[in-house]
């Protein structure tokens, strides 16, 4: 039988995972970045993100925020204001078409020291082919940046530290365990399509009501982020799993 290789971008993964009832409630609204979809979503949400369908590392991401009579678009630390969506769209249309973009509901991220952060959960197959959580880390955005990615200047930090101002000790422990479970469950769903993959990097956003959202799942996750932590326990475990092809 011919082996079929699946390669899906963010939208393909989102559509596949949306079919799963358990995971679908954790997925932010995500669509193809057409002018009409962006228009619809800006009516539904205060802000939206435009992301390259196959981009990584937080590059090429735009955030559009709805004002009273204007729209602000941000990328990196730069922002521009437009009076109409048509004008805004015209200014970035060539990029959206060239790189195939998605538009995603903007989740207002939880903050630490007035800087937004999100979570990366590392999930890997053990020797028996079962998925285990091997690491969990927080990513704190660089001041005035819209993305948290390490390669875009984000700071990797233990999640426990980032949650300290939001939850007490016992609640924090339980919440981190809950995020690990969500990461494993989401990876289990996507692994049905990516059977040969041995590692998944699940990006989870937490909104200001403490609700988690699965932003995306990377099928070639960067493991070096875990090496930035002083405590090397998780990094060593991740390395051990990646060598174990069992």
Residue pairs with C-beta under 8 A, 6 or more apart in sequence:
6 193
6 194
8 16
8 193
9 53
9 54
9 100
9 102
10 30
10 51
10 53
10 54
10 102
10 216
11 30
11 31
11 32
11 53
11 102
13 190
13 193
13 216
13 217
14 27
14 30
14 102
14 216
16 189
16 190
16 193
17 23
17 24
17 27
17 186
17 189
17 190
17 214
17 217
18 24
18 27
20 189
22 185
22 189
23 185
23 186
23 189
23 214
26 182
26 186
26 212
26 213
26 214
27 213
27 214
28 104
28 105
28 107
28 205
28 213
28 215
29 41
29 44
29 45
29 104
29 105
30 102
30 103
30 104
30 105
31 37
31 41
31 102
31 103
31 104
32 101
32 102
32 103
33 50
33 96
33 101
33 102
33 103
35 85
35 86
35 89
37 103
38 48
38 50
38 64
38 85
38 89
38 103
39 85
41 48
41 103
41 105
42 48
42 64
42 66
42 71
42 85
44 105
45 105
45 106
46 65
46 66
46 106
46 108
47 63
47 64
47 65
47 66
47 106
47 108
48 63
48 64
48 103
48 104
48 105
48 106
49 61
49 62
49 63
49 64
49 103
49 104
49 105
49 106
49 146
50 61
50 62
50 63
50 64
50 92
50 96
50 101
50 102
50 103
50 104
51 60
51 61
51 101
51 102
51 104
52 59
52 60
52 61
52 99
52 100
52 101
52 102
53 99
53 100
53 101
53 102
54 99
54 100
55 61
55 99
56 218
57 149
57 151
57 152
57 222
58 147
58 148
58 149
58 151
58 152
58 154
59 151
59 152
60 75
60 95
60 99
61 75
61 146
61 147
62 73
62 74
62 75
62 92
63 73
63 74
63 75
63 106
63 146
64 71
64 72
64 73
64 88
65 71
65 72
65 74
65 106
67 81
69 83
70 81
70 82
70 83
71 81
71 82
71 83
71 84
71 85
71 88
72 79
72 80
72 81
72 82
73 79
73 80
73 82
73 88
73 91
73 92
74 146
75 146
76 145
76 146
76 152
77 144
77 145
80 88
80 91
82 88
82 91
89 96
95 101
104 215
107 205
107 207
107 213
107 215
108 207
108 208
109 116
109 117
109 118
109 141
109 148
109 205
109 206
109 207
110 116
110 117
110 162
110 166
110 206
110 207
110 208
110 210
111 117
112 138
112 140
112 157
112 161
112 162
112 165
113 140
115 140
115 141
115 142
115 143
116 140
116 141
116 148
117 138
117 139
117 140
117 141
117 148
117 157
117 162
118 138
118 139
118 148
118 203
118 204
118 205
118 206
118 215
119 136
119 137
119 138
119 139
119 159
119 179
119 203
119 204
119 205
119 206
120 135
120 136
120 137
120 139
120 201
120 202
120 203
120 204
120 221
120 225
121 133
121 135
121 136
121 179
121 180
121 182
121 183
121 184
121 201
121 202
121 204
122 133
122 134
122 135
122 136
122 137
122 183
122 199
122 200
122 201
122 202
122 221
122 223
122 226
122 234
122 238
123 131
123 132
123 133
123 134
123 183
123 184
123 187
123 199
123 200
123 201
123 202
124 131
124 132
124 134
124 198
124 199
124 200
124 238
124 241
124 242
125 131
125 132
125 198
125 199
125 241
125 246
126 132
126 241
126 244
126 246
127 244
127 246
128 246
129 246
131 184
131 187
131 188
131 191
131 200
132 184
132 241
133 180
133 183
133 184
134 234
134 237
134 238
134 241
135 226
135 234
135 235
135 237
135 238
136 159
136 176
136 179
136 180
136 183
136 234
137 156
137 157
137 158
137 159
137 225
137 226
137 229
137 234
138 156
138 157
138 158
138 159
138 161
138 162
138 163
139 148
139 149
139 150
139 154
139 155
139 156
139 157
139 225
140 148
140 154
140 155
140 156
140 157
140 162
141 147
141 148
141 153
141 154
142 152
142 153
142 154
142 155
145 152
145 153
145 154
147 154
148 154
150 156
150 222
150 224
150 225
150 228
151 222
156 225
156 226
156 228
156 229
157 229
158 229
158 231
159 176
159 179
160 172
160 176
163 172
163 175
163 176
164 172
166 210
167 175
167 210
175 210
178 212
179 204
179 212
182 202
182 204
182 212
182 214
183 200
183 202
183 204
186 200
186 202
186 214
186 217
187 200
187 202
187 217
190 200
190 217
190 219
191 197
191 200
194 200
194 219
197 219
198 241
198 242
198 245
199 219
199 220
199 221
199 223
199 241
199 242
200 217
200 218
200 219
200 221
201 217
201 218
201 221
201 222
202 214
202 217
202 218
203 214
203 215
203 216
203 217
203 218
204 212
204 213
204 214
204 215
205 212
205 213
205 215
206 212
206 213
207 213
223 235
223 238
223 239
223 242
226 234
226 235
226 238
227 235
229 235
